[in-house]
Amino acid sequence: MKNKEPKISVIMPVYNAEKTIERAILSIINQTYNNIELILINDGSTDGTENIMKSYLEKENKIDIKYYFQKNSGPSIAKNLGIDMAKGEYILFVDSDDTISENYIESLVINQKEDTLIGASYKIIRDTEKNDNGIIITNKIYDIRNEILNDLVIGNLNGFVVLYLFNKEQMKDIYFEKDIRYMEDTLFLIKYIINNNINNIIYLKDVYYNYYQTDGSITNNTNKIIKNILSFTNSIRKIENIIPKEEKELKEICKKNRANRISKLIENNVSKIRERKILKEYQKSEEIKQIIKELIEDCNINKVYKLYLKFTMNSPYILFLAYVKIREILKKMK
C-alpha cells in the first residue's frame, strides 16, 4: 500500500530514543491495519536515533514511512510539524518509547462514529525490577459533553492524546501549545472537543497503548522544582481560559480544581527538596510567593494546608528537612 494516500497518519516525535525507537516503529509496521503513513519527527537527537530511523526508510515496508528533522524544539512543536505534514483522514500520536497492540489502529478505525471520540485502554510498563506493571481500562462511556469536559478538567478522564484517533479535517487551527510542559495533551483534547461539539467518548477494551515508564521520562523530571510549579500553574490557567464563558458551572469547577491540583503539585515537589540552596530559591521566588498568596486566600483550601504552605515559605532549612524526614517515615508506616 506504499505511495497510496493513507487513511491514518501516525505522528511520532523522537528525541534521543536509540534504545526504544525500533520497538516503537515495529509496533506500527506490524499493525493488522496497513493503510498507514508513519511520520517520524527527529527533534534534534544527538545519539544514534537518526541512523535507526533512516535505516527503515531504506527498507521495503508495508507502510509508508516519512522522516523529518528539526532543531531541538520540544515534543509539542514536533507534533505540530507532524500535523501539518499529515496526509491521512485520521491522525494518531505515538511516543517514541512506547508501543501499541497489533489491533490498535484497526480497532480505532472500525469503531469511528460521528461526533464521537474513540479511545483505547493502556498498559503501564515500568522499566524497574519491581513487577508493578498495570493495565488501565476505562469502561465508562461518555455521552454528555459537559461530563466529558468536567472529568478532563478535574483529572478523572485520561487526557493522553495517544489514546485517541483524531479526524484531520476537524483539527483545523488546533495545535499543541509550545510554551507549556504540563497537560499540553489535556489542553489539546479540550480544544478538539469544544471546537467539534464532541458529545461522546467510547473506550475500547482489549486494545492497548503500552506506556513505558522510565526514570528518564520527561514527565518524571522533578529536579527543577520552581519551574515545575510555575509551568503547571500556567497550564491550569490556560485550560480554565479556553472553557466558554457561558459554561459558568464548569468555570467554577475549573477554579476549584486549579487550587486543589496546584496545592498537590506544590506538596509533591517541595517534599523532594534536599538542598538548602533550592529551598532558598523556592522561598525567595516572587512568582511562587504570588501563587502561595492566592492559595492561602482561596476558600477552597483548608486551614491546615494553608498553614503547611506558610511553613514551606518561612521555615528554616534544618526544621524543613526534619519535617520532610518525618513525612517520609509516616508514609512508610502506612
C-alpha positions in Angstrom: 0.0 0.0 0.0 3.0 2.2 -0.3 2.5 5.6 -2.2 -1.3 5.3 -1.7 -3.0 8.2 0.0 -3.0 6.9 3.6 -6.1 6.9 5.7 -4.2 7.0 9.0 -1.2 9.3 9.8 0.8 8.2 12.8 2.9 11.1 14.2 5.9 10.1 16.3 8.1 12.8 17.8 11.5 11.5 18.6 14.4 12.7 20.8 17.4 10.6 21.8 15.4 7.4 21.8 18.1 5.0 20.4 17.1 2.3 22.9 13.4 2.3 22.2 12.7 3.8 18.8 13.0 0.4 17.0 10.3 -1.3 19.1 8.1 1.8 18.6 8.5 1.7 14.8 8.0 -2.1 14.6 4.7 -1.8 16.6 3.4 0.5 13.8 4.7 -1.7 10.9 3.2 -4.8 12.4 -0.3 -3.4 12.7 -3.2 -5.5 11.3 -4.3 -2.3 9.5 -1.8 -1.3 6.8 -3.2 1.8 5.2 -0.8 3.9 7.3 1.8 6.6 6.9 4.3 6.9 9.8 5.7 10.4 10.2 8.9 10.4 12.2 9.9 13.8 13.6 13.5 13.9 14.8 13.6 16.6 17.4 17.4 17.2 17.2 18.5 13.9 18.6 22.2 13.6 19.4 22.6 9.9 19.9 22.1 7.0 17.4 18.4 7.6 16.9 18.7 9.2 13.4 20.6 6.2 12.0 18.0 3.7 13.2 15.1 5.8 11.8 16.8 6.3 8.4 17.5 2.5 8.2 13.8 2.0 8.0 13.4 4.4 5.1 15.7 2.2 3.0 13.7 -1.0 3.7 10.6 -2.2 1.8 7.9 -1.7 4.4 4.2 -2.4 4.1 3.5 1.1 5.3 4.8 4.5 4.1 7.5 6.0 6.4 8.4 9.6 6.2 11.2 11.4 8.1 11.7 15.0 9.1 14.4 16.7 11.1 14.1 19.8 13.2 16.4 21.6 15.7 15.5 20.5 19.3 12.3 22.4 20.0 10.3 20.0 22.2 7.6 17.4 21.6 4.8 20.0 21.1 6.4 21.7 18.1 7.4 18.3 16.7 3.8 17.1 16.9 2.6 20.4 15.3 5.0 19.8 12.4 3.6 16.3 12.0 0.0 17.6 11.9 1.0 19.9 9.1 2.7 17.1 7.2 -0.1 14.5 7.7 -2.0 13.4 4.6 -4.4 10.9 6.3 -8.0 11.3 7.1 -7.2 10.5 10.7 -4.3 11.3 13.0 -2.8 9.1 15.7 0.0 10.1 18.1 2.5 7.6 19.4 5.5 8.3 21.6 9.0 7.0 20.6 9.5 4.9 23.8 6.0 3.3 23.7 4.2 0.6 21.6 0.7 -0.2 20.5 -1.1 -3.5 20.3 -1.3 -5.1 16.8 -5.1 -4.4 16.5 -4.8 -0.9 17.9 -5.3 1.2 14.7 -7.7 -1.3 13.1 -10.0 -1.2 16.2 -10.0 2.6 16.4 -10.8 2.9 12.7 -13.6 0.3 12.7 -15.3 2.0 15.6 -15.3 5.5 14.3 -18.6 7.4 14.7 -19.8 10.9 14.0 -19.5 13.3 17.0 -17.7 10.5 18.9 -14.1 10.2 20.1 -12.8 6.6 20.2 -10.2 5.9 22.8 -8.1 2.9 23.9 -7.1 1.4 27.2 -3.4 1.4 28.2 -0.8 -0.6 30.0 1.8 0.9 32.2 5.1 -0.9 31.8 7.8 0.2 34.3 11.4 -0.4 33.5 12.2 -1.4 37.1 13.0 -4.6 38.9 9.6 -4.4 40.6 6.8 -6.3 38.9 4.3 -3.5 39.4 3.0 -3.0 35.8 -0.6 -2.1 35.5 -3.5 -2.2 33.0 -5.8 0.8 33.0 -9.2 0.1 31.4 -11.8 2.8 31.1 -15.2 1.1 30.9 -17.2 4.3 31.1 -19.0 5.6 28.0 -19.3 9.3 28.0 -22.4 10.7 26.2 -22.7 14.1 27.8 -20.4 16.9 26.6 -20.2 18.7 29.9 -19.4 15.5 31.7 -16.5 14.9 29.4 -15.1 18.4 29.9 -15.7 18.2 33.7 -13.8 14.9 34.1 -11.0 16.2 31.9 -10.6 19.3 33.9 -10.6 17.5 37.3 -8.3 14.7 36.0 -10.8 11.8 36.2 -10.6 11.3 32.4 -7.3 10.5 30.8 -6.1 13.3 28.7 -3.3 11.4 26.9 -3.7 12.2 23.2 -2.0 8.9 22.3 -5.2 7.1 23.3 -7.4 8.7 20.7 -7.9 8.8 17.0 -8.4 12.4 15.6 -10.2 13.5 12.5 -7.7 15.5 10.5 -10.4 17.7 9.0 -11.6 18.6 12.5 -8.2 19.6 13.7 -8.1 22.9 11.8 -6.3 25.5 13.8 -5.9 23.1 16.7 -2.3 22.7 17.7 -0.2 21.9 20.8 0.9 24.9 22.8 4.7 25.2 22.7 5.2 27.1 25.9 3.8 24.6 28.4 5.3 21.5 29.9 2.3 20.1 31.7 -1.1 18.9 30.5 -0.4 20.0 26.9 -2.3 16.9 25.9 -5.4 17.8 28.0 -5.4 21.3 26.6 -5.3 20.0 23.1 -8.1 17.5 23.8 -10.4 20.1 25.4 -9.9 22.4 22.3 -10.7 19.5 20.0 -13.9 18.5 21.9 -15.2 22.1 22.2 -14.4 23.1 18.6 -16.1 20.0 17.2 -19.0 19.6 19.6 -17.9 16.1 20.6 -20.6 14.6 22.8 -19.4 11.0 23.2 -16.3 9.2 24.1 -16.2 5.4 23.8 -13.2 3.4 25.2 -12.3 0.0 23.7 -11.4 -3.0 25.8 -8.6 -5.3 24.7 -6.9 -2.5 22.7 -3.8 -1.3 24.4 -1.4 1.5 24.3 1.8 0.3 26.0 3.2 3.2 28.1 6.8 2.6 29.1 7.6 4.5 32.3 11.3 5.1 33.0 13.3 7.3 35.3 14.4 9.4 32.3 10.9 10.3 31.1 10.2 14.0 30.8 7.1 13.5 33.0 9.2 12.2 35.8 11.7 15.1 35.9 11.4 16.7 39.4 14.8 18.4 39.6 13.6 21.9 38.7 11.1 22.5 41.5 10.2 26.1 40.8 9.9 25.6 37.0 7.6 22.6 37.6 5.2 24.6 39.8 5.1 27.7 37.6 4.6 25.6 34.4 1.8 23.5 36.0 0.1 26.7 37.2 0.3 28.2 33.8 -1.2 25.1 32.2 -4.1 25.0 34.6 -4.9 28.6 33.9 -4.8 28.1 30.1 -7.3 25.2 30.5 -9.6 27.5 32.5 -9.4 30.2 29.9 -10.5 28.1 27.0 -13.7 27.0 28.7 -16.5 29.1 27.1 -17.8 31.9 29.3 -21.4 30.6 29.1 -20.2 27.4 30.9 -20.4 29.0 34.3 -20.7 25.8 36.3 -17.7 24.3 34.5 -15.7 27.6 35.0 -16.4 27.3 38.8 -15.2 23.7 38.7 -12.0 24.8 36.9 -11.4 27.4 39.6 -11.8 24.9 42.5 -9.7 22.3 40.6 -6.9 24.8 40.0 -6.4 25.4 43.7 -6.5 21.7 44.6 -4.2 20.5 41.8 -1.7 23.2 42.3 -1.6 22.6 46.0 -0.9 18.9 45.5 1.8 19.6 43.0 3.5 22.0 45.4 3.4 19.4 48.1 4.8 16.7 45.9 7.6 18.9 44.6 8.5 20.7 47.8 8.8 17.4 49.7 11.6 16.4 47.4 13.8 19.4 48.2 17.0 18.2 49.9 19.4 21.2 49.3 19.5 24.5 51.3 20.1 26.4 48.0 17.0 25.0 46.3 14.8 25.8 49.4 16.1 29.4 49.5 15.4 29.9 45.8 11.9 28.5 46.3 11.2 30.8 49.3 12.6 33.9 47.5 10.8 33.4 44.2 8.3 36.3 43.7 6.2 34.1 41.4 6.0 31.3 43.9 5.1 33.9 46.6 2.2 35.1 44.5 0.9 31.6 43.9 1.1 30.8 47.6 -0.7 34.1 48.4 -3.5 33.2 46.1 -3.9 29.7 47.5 -3.9 31.0 51.1 -6.7 33.4 50.2 -8.6 30.7 48.3 -11.7 29.5 50.2 -11.3 26.0 48.6 -8.1 25.3 50.5 -8.5 24.0 54.1 -6.8 25.8 57.1 -4.3 23.0 57.9 -3.0 23.1 54.3 -2.7 26.9 54.4 -0.5 26.5 57.5 1.6 24.0 55.6 2.0 26.4 52.7 3.1 29.2 55.1 5.5 26.8 56.7 7.3 25.9 53.5 7.8 29.6 52.7 9.1 30.6 56.1 10.7 27.5 57.6 14.5 27.4 58.3 16.3 24.7 56.4 17.0 22.4 59.3 13.4 22.5 60.5 12.1 21.9 57.0 14.5 18.9 56.5 13.2 17.4 59.8 9.6 17.8 58.6 10.5 16.0 55.3 12.1 13.1 57.1 9.2 12.7 59.5 6.8 12.8 56.5 8.8 10.0 54.8 8.7 7.8 57.9 5.0 8.3 58.3 4.4 7.4 54.7 6.4 4.1 55.1 4.3 3.2 58.2 1.0 3.4 56.2 
